[in-house]
Amino acid sequence: YVFVSNHQGAFDIFFLFFYLGHNFKWMMKKSLKKIPFVGTACEYAGHIMVDRSSKASIRQTMHNAEKTLRGGMSLVVFPEGTRCKNGRMQPFKRGAFMLAEELSLPVVPLTIDGAFDLLPKDSINVHPGKVTLTIHPPITPPDNGKYDLDQLIKESYNSIASALPHE
């Protein structure tokens, strides 16, 4: 599977890791390698470091992700590319969906609700609260194996948004 999730806060990673109930690797920003212990542990565990510094590094990142998926491992991706700044979803980047299309894999939308209130981006103050994880039904490839990429992104976005409070 290619799991795609909104990204509300720093705790999202822990919620998905502990509650998703599926073996997977993360696609994460290369800059996270700088976090002491975390970066080294993630790299050692085989998570995919997303390097957006050049077209060649993006191709290498996609190759690494494809190799992981072809090896039978699922991926979890935050297609917004970063945590939201205001609790609202941002537009999705295409990379995760391109992988799903190329390999004809199901996409499983995930909604995280409440994590922004626990620890907003650029804050160090943790607040108590409730977080809900919604695992939506998989979006399966059409019979011909090729998604309409724009439609897949839109359907995934709408599915995730459907479990968030209306703004």
Sequence and secondary structure as in RCSB ss.txt:
>XXXX:A:sequence
YVFVSNHQGAFDIFFLFFYLGHNFKWMMKKSLKKIPFVGTACEYAGHIMVDRSSKASIRQTMHNAEKTLRGGMSL
VVFPEGTRCKNGRMQPFKRGAFMLAEELSLPVVPLTIDGAFDLLPKDSINVHPGKVTLTIHPPITPPDNGKYDLD
QLIKESYNSIASALPHE
>XXXX:A:secstr
 EEEE   STTHHHHHHHHS S EEEEEEGGGGGSTTHHHHHHHTT EEE  SSHHHHHHHHHHHHHHHHTT EE
EE TTSS  SSSS     SHHHHHHHHHT  EEEEEEESHHHHS TT         EEEE   B   TTS   HH
HHHHHHHHHHHTTS   
